[in-house]
Structure formats: structure tokens, C-alpha cells
Amino acid sequence: MSKAEGAGPEGRIAQRFAALKAAGRAGLVTYLACGDPDAATFARLLAGLPAAGADLIEVGMPFSDPMADGPAIQAASLRALKAGTTLATCLTAVRDFRRTDSATPIVLMGYYNPIHRHCVARFLDEAKAAGVDGLIIVDLPPEHDDEVCLPALAAGLDFIRLATPTTDDQRLPAVLAHTAGFIYYVSVAGITGTKSAAADAVASAVARLRRHSRLPIAVGFGIRTPAQAAEIARAADAVVVGSALVQRIAEHLDTTGAARPSLVDAVLADVRALAAAIRGARQAEGRR
């Protein structure tokens, strides 16, 4: 069991997963890069995600060298940076979202360098005050928990760790030692959005993780279609979709890189389709 599993009062992430469990279904976690393609369009997207069916939201903190991300999210980060997005504006976006939504969990996902430059203690204080619930810092392994993980837990922020197909049983205890909120299982080795894992392999991996932890398990990387999402939802507690939504944004930019009027509706329509497939997945399983 991870140390964080027995910690303190339940926050928004734990409450949401408890509600999903009570409803007998998996959740949908959506990822968008903050400020992509511009601040105003991103704000509209973020505000529309919960009603479209997103149960949890990952907000990417744009970084100029996103080594774990595939071409779609790399391009989104560059668009956001070009539009002037900073770590401070990411926190402002969450703060603005919280004015009308106090329930949907928000997780900031990104890399350590911008946080280090901002000052870790200052970042954690500001993130908590803005209404952030958790962090995924993809380039900080357990050996560096003192950098952000432990201070984040002390500040009341869940620190969500990635597990991968190459994370063996010897490595898992270290990975899970201070994990809180949920476990993010990366279903394929490599960068985001480039290939998909077989549903039976994911089911086997999720079962193995459950032997090590009682935390909910969200599965991401390579999940693009409602059908794929439904398959994964039969085994996981949540399905993470990012690259497909980011790619949809790219498809609705004009030749200057500006958002077309159709952009927000197109992305939210994808979210509704994914959510509907996930919500029906276990019902369909039960009818077999």
C-alpha cells in the first residue's frame, strides 16, 4: 500500500473516484495543453469539459522540451508558448475555472524545469490556492521525491505517479510509495499518441497494479476513439484521452494558426462521444 493511501481528508480526486465507483462505471480524464491555441479559446474549452462528460481534467503546463510527448502534444505546447502561456497563466486559468466549478478535479501535468524556475514552494502554494488538486511531473522519478512529491503531499496536493509496461514488481513499491490520488498507467512504452495497447494487455497490467495498491487506476497513451476508450474502461477506473483532443484542436485552426469558430464545438463533441462510450462500456459487458 502506498503511504498516501491512508492520508487525511478526501479531496476532490478521491471524492470523484468514489462517486464513479458508486455509479459502477469508469471515468473520463481529458488532457489539454493550457493556452492552446490561445487563452480565450482554452478558457472556453476548459469551462465546457465537465458538461461534455469529463470527470477529471488534466491541464498541461507547456514546456519547450516535452520529451515524453508525441508530435500532437509537442505542437500544442509550442502553440501555447507562442500565445504567451506561462506557469502563472496556467494557475490563473485554473483559478478562473474554479469560479464556476468547485467539484471537477484538476490535475496539472508537465515537467520539473518550469516549476524549479518558478520556485517549488511558491508554485505549490499558488497551485493549492488556485484550486489545483494534483500534479503529474513526468520527469521526476521516486529517487527525487524530496524535490516536489513530498512537499506537494504536505501542501495537500495529490502527487500522481506514472507506471509503465516496463515497471516491474521490484520497481513498483518505489513508484507507489508516495503516490496519491490515482495511478496513471501508461499503456504503451514510448511517447504519447503514437500507438495503442491491446485491451487484454491493459487488463492484465491493471490487475497486477491492483495487487500492489488500492488507488484507482487511470489508463492513458494511445487511446483515441470511443471504441478504444470503451475497451479500456472495462478494466480501468478511468480512461485518459489527450492527443486525440489536441489533434482535433489542430484540425480547427486556420492558415494563420488562429482558432476557427468550429473549434470548441468540435472538441467538446469528441469529449461527449468518448464519455458516452465509457459510460456504456460496463453495461455492455454485463449484457454479454
C-alpha positions as CSV (number, residue, x, y, z in Angstrom):
1,M,0.0,0.0,0.0
2,S,1.3,3.5,-0.8
3,K,1.9,5.7,2.1
4,A,-0.5,8.3,0.8
5,E,-3.5,6.0,0.7
6,G,-4.2,6.4,4.3
7,A,-3.6,10.2,4.4
8,G,-6.0,12.9,5.5
9,P,-9.5,14.0,4.5
10,E,-10.7,13.1,1.0
11,G,-10.1,15.7,-1.7
12,R,-11.8,16.2,-5.0
13,I,-10.0,13.4,-6.7
14,A,-10.8,10.8,-4.1
15,Q,-14.4,12.0,-4.0
16,R,-14.8,11.8,-7.8
17,F,-13.4,8.2,-7.9
18,A,-15.7,7.2,-5.0
19,A,-18.6,8.6,-7.0
20,L,-17.6,6.7,-10.1
21,K,-17.2,3.5,-8.2
22,A,-20.7,4.0,-6.7
23,A,-22.1,4.6,-10.2
24,G,-20.4,1.4,-11.4
25,R,-18.5,3.0,-14.2
26,A,-15.1,4.2,-15.3
27,G,-14.3,7.9,-15.6
28,L,-13.1,10.0,-18.5
29,V,-9.9,12.1,-17.9
30,T,-9.3,14.7,-20.6
31,Y,-6.0,16.4,-21.3
32,L,-5.5,19.8,-23.0
33,A,-2.4,22.0,-23.1
34,C,-3.1,25.2,-21.2
35,G,-3.4,28.2,-23.5
36,D,-3.8,26.1,-26.7
37,P,-4.4,27.7,-29.2
38,D,-5.0,30.9,-27.2
39,A,-6.1,31.9,-23.7
40,A,-9.7,32.8,-24.6
41,T,-10.3,29.6,-26.6
42,F,-8.7,27.4,-23.9
43,A,-10.9,29.0,-21.2
44,R,-14.0,28.1,-23.2
45,L,-12.8,24.6,-23.7
46,L,-11.9,24.1,-20.1
47,A,-15.3,25.5,-18.9
48,G,-17.1,23.2,-21.3
49,L,-15.4,19.9,-20.4
50,P,-17.4,18.9,-17.4
51,A,-20.8,19.3,-19.0
52,A,-19.4,17.4,-22.0
53,G,-18.6,14.4,-19.8
54,A,-15.0,14.9,-18.5
55,D,-14.9,13.5,-14.9
56,L,-11.3,14.7,-14.3
57,I,-9.2,17.2,-16.2
58,E,-5.5,17.3,-16.8
59,V,-4.1,20.7,-17.7
60,G,-0.8,20.5,-19.4
61,M,1.8,23.1,-18.4
62,P,3.5,24.0,-21.7
63,F,7.2,23.4,-21.9
64,S,9.7,23.9,-24.8
65,D,11.2,20.4,-24.5
66,P,8.3,17.9,-23.7
67,M,10.3,14.8,-24.1
68,A,7.6,12.3,-23.1
69,D,5.0,13.8,-25.5
70,G,4.3,12.9,-29.1
71,P,4.0,15.3,-32.1
72,A,0.5,16.4,-31.3
73,I,1.1,17.5,-27.8
74,Q,4.5,18.9,-28.7
75,A,2.8,21.1,-31.3
76,A,0.1,22.1,-28.7
77,S,2.8,23.2,-26.2
78,L,4.6,25.2,-28.9
79,R,1.3,26.9,-29.9
80,A,0.5,27.7,-26.2
81,L,4.0,29.1,-25.6
82,K,3.7,31.2,-28.8
83,A,0.4,32.5,-27.4
84,G,2.2,33.7,-24.2
85,T,1.3,30.9,-21.9
86,T,3.4,30.7,-18.7
87,L,3.2,28.7,-15.5
88,A,1.5,31.7,-13.9
89,T,-1.2,31.8,-16.6
90,C,-1.8,28.1,-16.1
91,L,-2.6,28.8,-12.4
92,T,-4.8,31.8,-13.5
93,A,-6.7,29.5,-15.8
94,V,-7.5,27.1,-13.0
95,R,-8.5,29.9,-10.7
96,D,-10.9,31.3,-13.3
97,F,-12.4,27.8,-13.8
98,R,-13.0,27.4,-10.1
99,R,-15.3,30.4,-10.1
100,T,-18.0,28.3,-11.7
101,D,-16.9,24.7,-10.9
102,S,-15.9,23.7,-7.4
103,A,-16.3,20.0,-8.0
104,T,-14.3,18.8,-11.0
105,P,-10.8,17.6,-10.1
106,I,-8.0,19.5,-11.9
107,V,-4.5,17.9,-12.3
108,L,-1.6,19.9,-13.6
109,M,0.7,17.8,-15.8
110,G,4.2,18.8,-17.0
111,Y,7.9,18.9,-16.4
112,Y,10.0,20.0,-13.5
113,N,12.1,22.7,-15.1
114,P,9.4,25.5,-15.1
115,I,8.4,24.6,-11.5
116,H,12.0,24.8,-10.4
117,R,12.4,28.2,-12.1
118,H,9.2,29.5,-10.6
119,C,10.3,28.2,-7.0
120,V,8.8,25.0,-5.8
121,A,7.3,26.3,-2.6
122,R,5.7,29.3,-4.3
123,F,4.3,27.1,-7.0
124,L,2.7,24.7,-4.6
125,D,1.2,27.4,-2.5
126,E,-0.2,29.1,-5.6
127,A,-1.5,25.9,-7.1
128,K,-3.3,24.9,-3.9
129,A,-4.8,28.4,-3.7
130,A,-5.9,28.3,-7.3
131,G,-7.8,25.1,-6.8
132,V,-5.5,22.5,-8.3
133,D,-6.0,19.0,-6.8
134,G,-3.0,17.1,-8.1
135,L,0.3,17.1,-10.0
136,I,1.9,14.8,-12.6
137,I,5.5,15.7,-13.1
138,V,6.7,13.2,-15.7
139,D,10.5,13.7,-15.4
140,L,10.8,13.3,-11.6
141,P,11.4,9.7,-10.6
142,P,10.9,8.4,-7.0
143,E,14.5,9.0,-6.2
144,H,13.8,12.7,-6.4
145,D,10.6,12.7,-4.2
146,D,12.1,15.4,-2.0
147,E,12.0,17.9,-4.9
148,V,8.3,18.2,-5.4
149,C,6.4,15.0,-4.4
150,L,6.8,15.2,-0.6
151,P,6.3,19.0,-0.4
152,A,3.2,18.6,-2.6
153,L,1.7,16.0,-0.3
154,A,2.4,18.2,2.6
155,A,0.7,21.1,0.9
156,G,-2.4,18.9,0.3
157,L,-1.9,18.2,-3.4
158,D,-2.0,14.6,-4.7
159,F,1.2,13.6,-6.5
160,I,0.2,11.1,-9.2
161,R,2.9,8.8,-10.5
162,L,3.2,7.0,-13.8
163,A,3.6,3.3,-14.1
164,T,4.5,1.7,-17.5
165,P,4.7,-1.7,-19.1
166,T,8.4,-1.8,-18.1
167,T,7.7,-1.1,-14.4
168,D,8.3,-4.5,-12.9
169,D,7.3,-5.8,-9.5
170,Q,10.6,-4.9,-8.0
171,R,10.3,-1.3,-9.1
172,L,6.6,-0.8,-8.3
173,P,7.0,-0.3,-4.5
174,A,9.3,2.6,-5.1
175,V,7.0,4.1,-7.7
176,L,3.9,3.8,-5.5
177,A,5.5,4.7,-2.2
178,H,4.2,8.3,-2.2
179,T,1.6,8.2,-5.0
180,A,-1.7,9.8,-4.2
181,G,-5.0,10.4,-6.0
182,F,-4.6,7.7,-8.6
183,I,-2.1,5.7,-10.5
184,Y,-1.6,6.7,-14.2
185,Y,-0.8,3.6,-16.2
186,V,1.0,4.4,-19.4
187,S,-0.4,1.6,-21.6
188,V,2.4,1.7,-24.2
189,A,6.1,2.3,-24.0
190,G,7.2,5.5,-25.7
191,I,5.8,8.9,-26.3
192,T,2.1,10.0,-26.2
193,G,-0.3,9.5,-29.0
194,T,1.7,7.3,-31.3
195,K,0.4,3.7,-30.8
196,S,-2.3,1.8,-28.9
197,A,-2.1,-1.1,-26.5
198,A,-4.3,-4.2,-26.7
199,A,-7.2,-4.3,-24.3
200,D,-6.2,-7.7,-22.9
201,A,-2.7,-6.5,-22.1
202,V,-4.1,-3.4,-20.3
203,A,-6.5,-5.6,-18.3
204,S,-3.6,-7.8,-17.2
205,A,-1.5,-4.8,-16.3
206,V,-4.3,-3.2,-14.3
207,A,-4.8,-6.5,-12.4
208,R,-1.2,-6.5,-11.5
209,L,-1.3,-2.9,-10.3
210,R,-4.3,-3.7,-8.1
211,R,-2.2,-6.3,-6.3
212,H,0.1,-3.6,-5.2
213,S,-2.3,-0.7,-4.5
214,R,-5.8,0.2,-3.6
215,L,-5.6,3.5,-5.5
216,P,-7.8,4.0,-8.6
217,I,-6.0,3.3,-11.9
218,A,-6.3,5.5,-14.9
219,V,-5.0,4.3,-18.3
220,G,-3.7,6.6,-21.0
221,F,-1.4,7.0,-24.0
222,G,-2.7,5.9,-27.4
223,I,-6.4,6.0,-26.7
224,R,-8.0,7.9,-29.5
225,T,-11.5,6.6,-30.3
226,P,-14.7,6.0,-28.3
227,A,-14.4,2.3,-29.1
228,Q,-10.9,2.1,-27.7
229,A,-12.0,4.1,-24.7
230,A,-14.8,1.7,-24.0
231,E,-12.5,-1.3,-24.2
232,I,-10.1,0.2,-21.7
233,A,-13.0,1.3,-19.4
234,R,-13.9,-2.3,-18.8
235,A,-10.7,-2.9,-16.9
236,A,-9.6,0.6,-15.6
237,D,-11.1,3.0,-13.2
238,A,-10.6,5.9,-15.7
239,V,-9.5,6.4,-19.3
240,V,-7.2,9.3,-20.2
241,V,-7.5,10.9,-23.7
242,G,-5.2,13.7,-24.7
243,S,-3.5,13.5,-28.1
244,A,-6.8,12.9,-29.9
245,L,-8.3,16.0,-28.5
246,V,-5.2,18.1,-29.0
247,Q,-5.2,16.9,-32.6
248,R,-8.8,18.0,-33.0
249,I,-7.7,21.5,-32.0
250,A,-5.0,21.5,-34.7
251,E,-7.6,20.5,-37.3
252,H,-9.7,23.5,-36.5
253,L,-7.1,26.2,-36.9
254,D,-6.9,28.5,-39.9
255,T,-3.9,29.1,-42.0
256,T,-2.6,31.7,-39.5
257,G,-2.9,29.3,-36.6
258,A,-6.0,31.0,-35.1
259,A,-9.0,29.1,-33.8
260,R,-11.8,28.6,-36.3
261,P,-15.3,29.3,-34.9
262,S,-16.0,25.5,-35.1
263,L,-13.1,24.5,-32.8
264,V,-14.7,24.5,-29.3
265,D,-17.8,22.6,-30.5
266,A,-15.7,20.0,-32.4
267,V,-13.5,19.2,-29.3
268,L,-16.5,19.1,-26.9
269,A,-18.3,16.8,-29.4
270,D,-15.4,14.4,-29.2
271,V,-15.5,14.5,-25.4
272,R,-19.2,13.7,-25.4
273,A,-18.7,10.7,-27.7
274,L,-15.8,9.4,-25.5
275,A,-17.9,9.9,-22.3
276,A,-20.9,8.1,-23.8
277,A,-18.8,5.1,-24.8
278,I,-17.1,4.9,-21.4
279,R,-20.4,5.2,-19.6
280,G,-21.9,2.4,-21.6
281,A,-18.9,0.1,-21.5
282,R,-19.6,-1.9,-18.4
283,Q,-23.3,-2.0,-19.1
284,A,-22.5,-3.7,-22.4
285,E,-20.1,-6.1,-20.6
286,G,-22.9,-7.1,-18.3
287,R,-25.2,-8.0,-21.2
288,R,-22.7,-10.4,-22.7
